[in-house]
Amino acid sequence: MQQYREIKARHADAVLFFRMGDFFEMFNEDAKLAARELGLTLTSRNNGGAANVPLAGVPVKAAGEYLRRLVELGHRVAICEQVEDPKLAKGLVRREVVEVVSPGAVLGHDWLDGNRNNFLIALSPGTPTGVAAIDLSTGEFILETVEAADLESAFSRYDPREIVLPAQTDPPPHLGRVVVTSREGWDFDPDQAAEDLARHFGLRGLDGLGITDADRPALGAAGALLRYAADLQPAGLPQLARPVVRRRGTAMPLDEMTRRNLELVEPLRPGDRGVTLLEVLDRTVTAMGARLLRQWLLAPLRDIEQIRARHDAVAVLVGDARGRERLREALDGVRDIERLSSRAAARRAGPRDLAALRDSLSRLPDVRSALDGLTARESSADLERLAGEFDLLTDLRELLARSLVDDPPAAVGDGDSVRHGADAELDEARDLRDGGKRYIASLQAAERDQTGIASLKVGYNKVFGYYLEVTKANRHAVPAHYERRQTLTNAERYVTPELKEYEAKVLGAEARLLEREREVLDGLCDAVANRIARVRLMARSLATLDVYGSLAETAARQRYVRPTMTEGMELVLEGCRHPVVERMLPPGKFIPNDVRLDDAARVILLTGPNMAGKSTILRQVGHAVILAQAGAFVPAERATIGIVDRVFTRVGASDSLGRGQSTFMVEMNETSAILHGATDRSLVLLDEIGRGTATYDGVAIAWAVTEHLHDRIGCKTIFATHYHELTQLTEELRHTRNFNVAVRESGDEVIFLHRLEPGGADRSYGIHVGRLAGLPAAVVTRAWEILGLLEAGHHVAGMAPPARTDPGQLTLFGGADHPVLEALRALEPDTMTPLEALQRLADLKRRIEID
């Protein structure tokens, strides 16, 4: 146990998988944890000490599944392998930790979601905060320096599985279920980090990477992350790309509220399918493209030229349907080159992984041909750049093609992986093995002839090797030179000197063949590693083409249009549609709407009944802006969009019991974040501020928030509300306009038209919606009675319902007054405008008709 204790001491924070022959064994607390988490049997072993040691183990061949389960549960696992042949070891077999697997450091493609990155990030706290992110499965390495207000948005873009922090540092409050790893504070030193990065990438300095003094916080985080990643993979990190620095202002930050409320990549209700904007857009045919599309959607651009460049590329593909189809067909056979090449560079790829890489590279000529055949490609600088950088990787493709069999096994040893003729030494070992096997196979017939035992057969097992099996009924015919090795119930097993001689040749040849095959495959992995920069660049080009093809396919199928992008204030959407809701409805059933925000009318107060579609309009406007700045076309007939620096949303109501916050407190926190973060270049979408408290308090807060957005911030705003009092704001806020979502009444029925019209609404039709939801008739009737009393200013408690002997006749004399009469008495005509009087009269008339 001394060897175990020494290795465990160096990996105290990980579950140690300790290789013992054909098993990985765990001891002490690791064994108890594995038994609890994996359902393993907990046993014990006396290893020379005074007490038994708790023990749990898993077979090496099945270890992958157990390892995956531990990592998914948030544990870190150190894999300690035997690094020398036990048969050749002098004394104790030498063992070393060859890899540490953690939630943020997974290379197995079958463990990962192909459509999203698996980022491991490090934070260097301060003002500003340094952020570094690595995806070991793809080799991406990103640095950025962010202000405290944008830190949560940065987390949302990376969606990390694990975060590295300096020791004694509290993790950020918005991490969620993320594994936190602590490192010593000196690991985050920027000067030490500069030396480490230069040494790792073979550079004399970091000037060529575009890293400046302003990036020192991110540089410190990058150094800590690089050292941690090197500890996880002691064999090296050849798959790691040179770091890319993201500058503040290049992408639009999207906070948790906006991502959640607009359902960009995750549904509001876990498990819902087909309800996110990403699911509508994603028609990619490669995993690389799917990951890149997700990145684009979570980081919309703010540079107008970059946005227009993406629109140019999408426009070319929208305009050339046949060319788009050819390109997507060519890309359809391409596997995940990013992750396959990263696994190969790290010598973690199996024969089948290398074959998948070979087959993917064989598709490159078709992709190139499709790219060259695009009509009007010259009108897109981005497509021209991709064509100019296109690398067929012919040398690597041909090497893999002549080295690997057509259909290799998943693992070395499960069959031949290397093609005959690719390696002379391997062919020699293979001939030796096959010749010995042929001889042993012929030995059965020869021995039957010599002994006269027709049932004699040659067999093999790992304990005795090759043997001759004779039934007990034929023991008398066994020759004297047969050596008995095993007795069974109905048979005896023997060996001969000649059989053992050929067995040694066969097994020796198989061992050498296996060793040489591993060497050849490692050589192929090294060949990929030597070309990893070229492979990675090509993988990114293919992903970009896939994203453009997906955006163009969606635009063509769903009738999206190219937006006109400007640096101005205007946001004009004609015939705008909600991309998700539209796809859920039969064709042509979604009602489009026009929305216009500009310098003259930058605030819209949106009123209307429940269920009329106010929230849908808010979301479709937010979707249109994010789609446009991500580089996509938008669901509208025409669109002009002035670039925004942020999109803020506050839609729906929810509490946060884990943080001890009520629904109203959450609402106020979100509103506060908007008011402190918005600028005159922002788009703010608000739905029902202030409804979580008393009515007058809510109206007062909503009123003051609207004034602040209009007077102090001056941003584009759409505010959906049931507080009809807010419609008065247009009388004093010159850049504010009232709009409502129209309905039509037919008797006591309400028909939702889902059409946006100028002017405010004066009713919410809440009781109508309650009836549509199936409230009991008695409840609906009583609700109408109470509404009349409240509108008349009565104290409701203790009052009997009005007598209603004839619902069609007003009782003007005697008995209880009708609620409409009470409402009339409560009116003050001298304080009402003519329009308000007419609206109130129409409302009372409708209620009489309903009653």
Secondary structure, DSSP 8 states (H G I E B T S, - for coil): -HHHHHHHHHTTTSEEEEEETTEEEEEHHHHHHHHHHH----EEE--SSSS-EEEEEEEGGGHHHHHHHHHHTT--EEEEEE-S-TTT-SSS--EEEEEEEBTTB---GGGS-TTS---EEEEE-SSSEEEEEEETTTTEEEEEEE-GGGHHHHHHHH--SEEEEETT----TT--S-EEEEE-GGGG-HHHHHHHHHHHTT-S-SGGGT--GGGHHHHHHHHHHHHHHHHH-TT--TT----EEE-TTSB----HHHHHHTTSSS-SSTT--S-SHHHHH---SSHHHHHHHHHHHHS-B--HHHHHHHHHHHHHHHH-HHHHHHHHHHHTT---HHHHHHHHHTT---HHHHHHHHHHHTTHHHHHHHHHT-TTGGG-HHHHHHHHH----HHHHHHHHHHB-SS--SSTTSS--B-TTS-HHHHHHHHHHHHHHHHHHHHHHHHHHHH--TT-EEEEETTTEEEEEEEGGGGGG--TT-EEEEE-SSEEEEE-HHHHHHHHHHHHHHHHHHHHHHHHHHHHHHHHHHTHHHHHHHHHHHHHHHHHHHHHHHHHHHT-B--EEESSS-EEEEEE--HHHHHHS-TT-S--EEEEE-SS--EEEEE--TTSSHHHHHHHHHHHHHHHHHT--BSSSEEEEE--S-EEEE-S---BGGGTB-HHHHHHHHHHHHHHH--TT-EEEEE-TTTTS-HHHHHHHHHHHHHIIIIII--EEEEE-S-GGGGGGGGT-TTEEEEEEEEEEETTEEEEEEEEEES------HHHHHHHTT--HHHHHHHHHHHHHHHTT---TT------S-TTS---SSSS--HHHHHHHH--GGGS-HHHHHHHHHHHHHHHHH-
